[in-house]
Amino acid sequence: MKFIVNSQQLHKQLQSLSGVLSSSNTMPIIGCFHFRLEENTLTVKTTDLSTTLMARIPVETGRIEQAQEVAVPSKMLLDILKTFDDVPLTFDVDQANYTVDIASGQGQYRLAGMDAATYPTMPQAENTSKVFIASSAFVEAINKTVFATSSDEMHQQMSGIYCEMTPDGITFVATDAHKLVRYRRKDVASDESTNFILPKKPITIIKNILAARKEDIQLTVEYNNTNLFITFDNFYIVCRLVDGRYPNYEAAIPKDNPNRLILDRQSFLNTLRRVSIFASEATRQVRLSINNDRIDISAEDLELSNNAHESLPCQYEGDPMDIGFNAKFLTEMISYLDSEQVLVELSHPSRAGIIFPYGDDSEEKKDDILMLVMPVMLAN
């Protein structure tokens, strides 16, 4: 098994694949890149048993009678590749003892590989349904929801992103019980109605790979009862869907919210960031006092005698209200919106606040987003 490949091109692709690798695996073979050489293409695969990510890399080879494979230690290979400038490297694998010799213009390097026959196989795309989605739409959907997923291992369903497909569009939902995001798109649709929970780790890896690209490309997304399969350019990913039933998120969204608050988004965000510096480290609480055309935003830490207060103009329809929120949650949500203004709908200081972008109601708009944040109890 022998081929020549550009060092930086190989390193860039392996870096993208390495996000799947787990530092806590108990099987040495899982800590390797699986190399498969066929004609003028090197296919590299990584897995953590739940997720498998694969990329195809063009290489220079001689005559190959049949496909050849080897497992190469990932950490050592990445460490050596990042030291090279933009140079060609020659890989020569001894199929008898799985040693991997790498030759550059400066020297020779040998790695001890492993038998690729022991590398785990990945699930096949059988009995799947298929949809197509633009990479820009996929990145936008993940960016605006993944931050709201739960990190609590006791609630695995909420650790992922709920995806609901219908003939009318696609909905992405994330929640950790303290905050919730519902993001809908009209430009992606499925022939049949279905739903599943996307695992956070592989979806974030794919999002990061796509976000680094300047051009918008099309993703082919296939799914069945247990797995998700995504194909684009020279990448292919298979991941196991999260088991279980997602919470009834619609029931958590208050329907009757008579109090409407409209604010300049950037001014509100900057004020929250400043005032929250003075909030208690334990609660991160900020108080919103709303009355007529002004909103007062304040925070205090009684133990350290720190406090801050700012006032902003606003448009408000409703009864005067004091309500408390976790500043971190509120800041995160506002920062992921891109409208000039935000609309906050409220009903009572003990009930969730609903946040929308405000000002873009054009018919051409292909998406909409709703954010929910639970209040925190205010001290008297």
Secondary structure as a PSIPRED ss2 file (coil, helix, strand):
# PSIPRED VFORMAT (PSIPRED V4.0)

   1 M C   1.000  0.000  0.000
   2 K E   0.000  0.000  1.000
   3 F E   0.000  0.000  1.000
   4 I E   0.000  0.000  1.000
   5 V E   0.000  0.000  1.000
   6 N E   0.000  0.000  1.000
   7 S H   0.000  1.000  0.000
   8 Q H   0.000  1.000  0.000
   9 Q H   0.000  1.000  0.000
  10 L H   0.000  1.000  0.000
  11 H H   0.000  1.000  0.000
  12 K H   0.000  1.000  0.000
  13 Q H   0.000  1.000  0.000
  14 L H   0.000  1.000  0.000
  15 Q H   0.000  1.000  0.000
  16 S H   0.000  1.000  0.000
  17 L H   0.000  1.000  0.000
  18 S H   0.000  1.000  0.000
  19 G H   0.000  1.000  0.000
  20 V H   0.000  1.000  0.000
  21 L C   1.000  0.000  0.000
  22 S C   1.000  0.000  0.000
  23 S C   1.000  0.000  0.000
  24 S C   1.000  0.000  0.000
  25 N C   1.000  0.000  0.000
  26 T C   1.000  0.000  0.000
  27 M C   1.000  0.000  0.000
  28 P H   0.000  1.000  0.000
  29 I H   0.000  1.000  0.000
  30 I H   0.000  1.000  0.000
  31 G H   0.000  1.000  0.000
  32 C E   0.000  0.000  1.000
  33 F E   0.000  0.000  1.000
  34 H E   0.000  0.000  1.000
  35 F E   0.000  0.000  1.000
  36 R E   0.000  0.000  1.000
  37 L E   0.000  0.000  1.000
  38 E E   0.000  0.000  1.000
  39 E C   1.000  0.000  0.000
  40 N C   1.000  0.000  0.000
  41 T E   0.000  0.000  1.000
  42 L E   0.000  0.000  1.000
  43 T E   0.000  0.000  1.000
  44 V E   0.000  0.000  1.000
  45 K E   0.000  0.000  1.000
  46 T E   0.000  0.000  1.000
  47 T E   0.000  0.000  1.000
  48 D C   1.000  0.000  0.000
  49 L C   1.000  0.000  0.000
  50 S C   1.000  0.000  0.000
  51 T E   0.000  0.000  1.000
  52 T E   0.000  0.000  1.000
  53 L E   0.000  0.000  1.000
  54 M E   0.000  0.000  1.000
  55 A E   0.000  0.000  1.000
  56 R E   0.000  0.000  1.000
  57 I E   0.000  0.000  1.000
  58 P E   0.000  0.000  1.000
  59 V C   1.000  0.000  0.000
  60 E E   0.000  0.000  1.000
  61 T E   0.000  0.000  1.000
  62 G C   1.000  0.000  0.000
  63 R C   1.000  0.000  0.000
  64 I C   1.000  0.000  0.000
  65 E C   1.000  0.000  0.000
  66 Q C   1.000  0.000  0.000
  67 A C   1.000  0.000  0.000
  68 Q E   0.000  0.000  1.000
  69 E E   0.000  0.000  1.000
  70 V E   0.000  0.000  1.000
  71 A E   0.000  0.000  1.000
  72 V E   0.000  0.000  1.000
  73 P E   0.000  0.000  1.000
  74 S H   0.000  1.000  0.000
  75 K H   0.000  1.000  0.000
  76 M H   0.000  1.000  0.000
  77 L H   0.000  1.000  0.000
  78 L H   0.000  1.000  0.000
  79 D H   0.000  1.000  0.000
  80 I H   0.000  1.000  0.000
  81 L H   0.000  1.000  0.000
  82 K C   1.000  0.000  0.000
  83 T C   1.000  0.000  0.000
  84 F C   1.000  0.000  0.000
  85 D C   1.000  0.000  0.000
  86 D C   1.000  0.000  0.000
  87 V C   1.000  0.000  0.000
  88 P E   0.000  0.000  1.000
  89 L E   0.000  0.000  1.000
  90 T E   0.000  0.000  1.000
  91 F E   0.000  0.000  1.000
  92 D E   0.000  0.000  1.000
  93 V E   0.000  0.000  1.000
  94 D E   0.000  0.000  1.000
  95 Q C   1.000  0.000  0.000
  96 A C   1.000  0.000  0.000
  97 N C   1.000  0.000  0.000
  98 Y C   1.000  0.000  0.000
  99 T E   0.000  0.000  1.000
 100 V E   0.000  0.000  1.000
 101 D E   0.000  0.000  1.000
 102 I E   0.000  0.000  1.000
 103 A E   0.000  0.000  1.000
 104 S C   1.000  0.000  0.000
 105 G C   1.000  0.000  0.000
 106 Q C   1.000  0.000  0.000
 107 G C   1.000  0.000  0.000
 108 Q E   0.000  0.000  1.000
 109 Y E   0.000  0.000  1.000
 110 R E   0.000  0.000  1.000
 111 L E   0.000  0.000  1.000
 112 A E   0.000  0.000  1.000
 113 G C   1.000  0.000  0.000
 114 M E   0.000  0.000  1.000
 115 D C   1.000  0.000  0.000
 116 A H   0.000  1.000  0.000
 117 A H   0.000  1.000  0.000
 118 T H   0.000  1.000  0.000
 119 Y C   1.000  0.000  0.000
 120 P C   1.000  0.000  0.000
 121 T C   1.000  0.000  0.000
 122 M C   1.000  0.000  0.000
 123 P C   1.000  0.000  0.000
 124 Q C   1.000  0.000  0.000
 125 A C   1.000  0.000  0.000
 126 E C   1.000  0.000  0.000
 127 N C   1.000  0.000  0.000
 128 T C   1.000  0.000  0.000
 129 S E   0.000  0.000  1.000
 130 K E   0.000  0.000  1.000
 131 V E   0.000  0.000  1.000
 132 F E   0.000  0.000  1.000
 133 I E   0.000  0.000  1.000
 134 A E   0.000  0.000  1.000
 135 S H   0.000  1.000  0.000
 136 S H   0.000  1.000  0.000
 137 A H   0.000  1.000  0.000
 138 F H   0.000  1.000  0.000
 139 V H   0.000  1.000  0.000
 140 E H   0.000  1.000  0.000
 141 A H   0.000  1.000  0.000
 142 I H   0.000  1.000  0.000
 143 N H   0.000  1.000  0.000
 144 K C   1.000  0.000  0.000
 145 T C   1.000  0.000  0.000
 146 V H   0.000  1.000  0.000
 147 F H   0.000  1.000  0.000
 148 A H   0.000  1.000  0.000
 149 T C   1.000  0.000  0.000
 150 S C   1.000  0.000  0.000
 151 S C   1.000  0.000  0.000
 152 D C   1.000  0.000  0.000
 153 E C   1.000  0.000  0.000
 154 M C   1.000  0.000  0.000
 155 H C   1.000  0.000  0.000
 156 Q H   0.000  1.000  0.000
 157 Q H   0.000  1.000  0.000
 158 M H   0.000  1.000  0.000
 159 S H   0.000  1.000  0.000
 160 G C   1.000  0.000  0.000
 161 I E   0.000  0.000  1.000
 162 Y E   0.000  0.000  1.000
 163 C E   0.000  0.000  1.000
 164 E E   0.000  0.000  1.000
 165 M E   0.000  0.000  1.000
 166 T E   0.000  0.000  1.000
 167 P C   1.000  0.000  0.000
 168 D C   1.000  0.000  0.000
 169 G E   0.000  0.000  1.000
 170 I E   0.000  0.000  1.000
 171 T E   0.000  0.000  1.000
 172 F E   0.000  0.000  1.000
 173 V E   0.000  0.000  1.000
 174 A E   0.000  0.000  1.000
 175 T E   0.000  0.000  1.000
 176 D C   1.000  0.000  0.000
 177 A C   1.000  0.000  0.000
 178 H C   1.000  0.000  0.000
 179 K E   0.000  0.000  1.000
 180 L E   0.000  0.000  1.000
 181 V E   0.000  0.000  1.000
 182 R E   0.000  0.000  1.000
 183 Y E   0.000  0.000  1.000
 184 R E   0.000  0.000  1.000
 185 R E   0.000  0.000  1.000
 186 K C   1.000  0.000  0.000
 187 D C   1.000  0.000  0.000
 188 V C   1.000  0.000  0.000
 189 A C   1.000  0.000  0.000
 190 S C   1.000  0.000  0.000
 191 D C   1.000  0.000  0.000
 192 E C   1.000  0.000  0.000
 193 S C   1.000  0.000  0.000
 194 T E   0.000  0.000  1.000
 195 N E   0.000  0.000  1.000
 196 F E   0.000  0.000  1.000
 197 I E   0.000  0.000  1.000
 198 L E   0.000  0.000  1.000
 199 P C   1.000  0.000  0.000
 200 K H   0.000  1.000  0.000
 201 K H   0.000  1.000  0.000
 202 P H   0.000  1.000  0.000
 203 I H   0.000  1.000  0.000
 204 T H   0.000  1.000  0.000
 205 I H   0.000  1.000  0.000
 206 I H   0.000  1.000  0.000
 207 K H   0.000  1.000  0.000
 208 N H   0.000  1.000  0.000
 209 I H   0.000  1.000  0.000
 210 L H   0.000  1.000  0.000
 211 A H   0.000  1.000  0.000
 212 A C   1.000  0.000  0.000
 213 R C   1.000  0.000  0.000
 214 K C   1.000  0.000  0.000
 215 E C   1.000  0.000  0.000
 216 D C   1.000  0.000  0.000
 217 I C   1.000  0.000  0.000
 218 Q E   0.000  0.000  1.000
 219 L E   0.000  0.000  1.000
 220 T E   0.000  0.000  1.000
 221 V E   0.000  0.000  1.000
 222 E E   0.000  0.000  1.000
 223 Y E   0.000  0.000  1.000
 224 N C   1.000  0.000  0.000
 225 N C   1.000  0.000  0.000
 226 T C   1.000  0.000  0.000
 227 N E   0.000  0.000  1.000
 228 L E   0.000  0.000  1.000
 229 F E   0.000  0.000  1.000
 230 I E   0.000  0.000  1.000
 231 T E   0.000  0.000  1.000
 232 F E   0.000  0.000  1.000
 233 D C   1.000  0.000  0.000
 234 N C   1.000  0.000  0.000
 235 F E   0.000  0.000  1.000
 236 Y E   0.000  0.000  1.000
 237 I E   0.000  0.000  1.000
 238 V E   0.000  0.000  1.000
 239 C E   0.000  0.000  1.000
 240 R E   0.000  0.000  1.000
 241 L C   1.000  0.000  0.000
 242 V C   1.000  0.000  0.000
 243 D C   1.000  0.000  0.000
 244 G C   1.000  0.000  0.000
 245 R C   1.000  0.000  0.000
 246 Y C   1.000  0.000  0.000
 247 P C   1.000  0.000  0.000
 248 N C   1.000  0.000  0.000
 249 Y H   0.000  1.000  0.000
 250 E H   0.000  1.000  0.000
 251 A H   0.000  1.000  0.000
 252 A H   0.000  1.000  0.000
 253 I C   1.000  0.000  0.000
 254 P C   1.000  0.000  0.000
 255 K C   1.000  0.000  0.000
 256 D C   1.000  0.000  0.000
 257 N C   1.000  0.000  0.000
 258 P C   1.000  0.000  0.000
 259 N E   0.000  0.000  1.000
 260 R E   0.000  0.000  1.000
 261 L E   0.000  0.000  1.000
 262 I E   0.000  0.000  1.000
 263 L E   0.000  0.000  1.000
 264 D E   0.000  0.000  1.000
 265 R H   0.000  1.000  0.000
 266 Q H   0.000  1.000  0.000
 267 S H   0.000  1.000  0.000
 268 F H   0.000  1.000  0.000
 269 L H   0.000  1.000  0.000
 270 N H   0.000  1.000  0.000
 271 T H   0.000  1.000  0.000
 272 L H   0.000  1.000  0.000
 273 R H   0.000  1.000  0.000
 274 R H   0.000  1.000  0.000
 275 V H   0.000  1.000  0.000
 276 S H   0.000  1.000  0.000
 277 I C   1.000  0.000  0.000
 278 F C   1.000  0.000  0.000
 279 A C   1.000  0.000  0.000
 280 S C   1.000  0.000  0.000
 281 E C   1.000  0.000  0.000
 282 A C   1.000  0.000  0.000
 283 T C   1.000  0.000  0.000
 284 R C   1.000  0.000  0.000
 285 Q E   0.000  0.000  1.000
 286 V E   0.000  0.000  1.000
 287 R E   0.000  0.000  1.000
 288 L E   0.000  0.000  1.000
 289 S E   0.000  0.000  1.000
 290 I E   0.000  0.000  1.000
 291 N E   0.000  0.000  1.000
 292 N C   1.000  0.000  0.000
 293 D C   1.000  0.000  0.000
 294 R E   0.000  0.000  1.000
 295 I E   0.000  0.000  1.000
 296 D E   0.000  0.000  1.000
 297 I E   0.000  0.000  1.000
 298 S E   0.000  0.000  1.000
 299 A E   0.000  0.000  1.000
 300 E E   0.000  0.000  1.000
 301 D E   0.000  0.000  1.000
 302 L C   1.000  0.000  0.000
 303 E C   1.000  0.000  0.000
 304 L C   1.000  0.000  0.000
 305 S C   1.000  0.000  0.000
 306 N E   0.000  0.000  1.000
 307 N E   0.000  0.000  1.000
 308 A E   0.000  0.000  1.000
 309 H E   0.000  0.000  1.000
 310 E E   0.000  0.000  1.000
 311 S E   0.000  0.000  1.000
 312 L E   0.000  0.000  1.000
 313 P E   0.000  0.000  1.000
 314 C C   1.000  0.000  0.000
 315 Q E   0.000  0.000  1.000
 316 Y E   0.000  0.000  1.000
 317 E E   0.000  0.000  1.000
 318 G C   1.000  0.000  0.000
 319 D C   1.000  0.000  0.000
 320 P C   1.000  0.000  0.000
 321 M E   0.000  0.000  1.000
 322 D E   0.000  0.000  1.000
 323 I E   0.000  0.000  1.000
 324 G E   0.000  0.000  1.000
 325 F E   0.000  0.000  1.000
 326 N E   0.000  0.000  1.000
 327 A H   0.000  1.000  0.000
 328 K H   0.000  1.000  0.000
 329 F H   0.000  1.000  0.000
 330 L H   0.000  1.000  0.000
 331 T H   0.000  1.000  0.000
 332 E H   0.000  1.000  0.000
 333 M H   0.000  1.000  0.000
 334 I H   0.000  1.000  0.000
 335 S H   0.000  1.000  0.000
 336 Y C   1.000  0.000  0.000
 337 L C   1.000  0.000  0.000
 338 D C   1.000  0.000  0.000
 339 S C   1.000  0.000  0.000
 340 E C   1.000  0.000  0.000
 341 Q E   0.000  0.000  1.000
 342 V E   0.000  0.000  1.000
 343 L E   0.000  0.000  1.000
 344 V E   0.000  0.000  1.000
 345 E E   0.000  0.000  1.000
 346 L E   0.000  0.000  1.000
 347 S C   1.000  0.000  0.000
 348 H C   1.000  0.000  0.000
 349 P C   1.000  0.000  0.000
 350 S C   1.000  0.000  0.000
 351 R C   1.000  0.000  0.000
 352 A C   1.000  0.000  0.000
 353 G E   0.000  0.000  1.000
 354 I E   0.000  0.000  1.000
 355 I E   0.000  0.000  1.000
 356 F E   0.000  0.000  1.000
 357 P E   0.000  0.000  1.000
 358 Y E   0.000  0.000  1.000
 359 G C   1.000  0.000  0.000
 360 D C   1.000  0.000  0.000
 361 D C   1.000  0.000  0.000
 362 S C   1.000  0.000  0.000
 363 E C   1.000  0.000  0.000
 364 E C   1.000  0.000  0.000
 365 K C   1.000  0.000  0.000
 366 K C   1.000  0.000  0.000
 367 D E   0.000  0.000  1.000
 368 D E   0.000  0.000  1.000
 369 I E   0.000  0.000  1.000
 370 L E   0.000  0.000  1.000
 371 M E   0.000  0.000  1.000
 372 L E   0.000  0.000  1.000
 373 V E   0.000  0.000  1.000
 374 M C   1.000  0.000  0.000
 375 P E   0.000  0.000  1.000
 376 V E   0.000  0.000  1.000
 377 M C   1.000  0.000  0.000
 378 L C   1.000  0.000  0.000
 379 A C   1.000  0.000  0.000
 380 N C   1.000  0.000  0.000
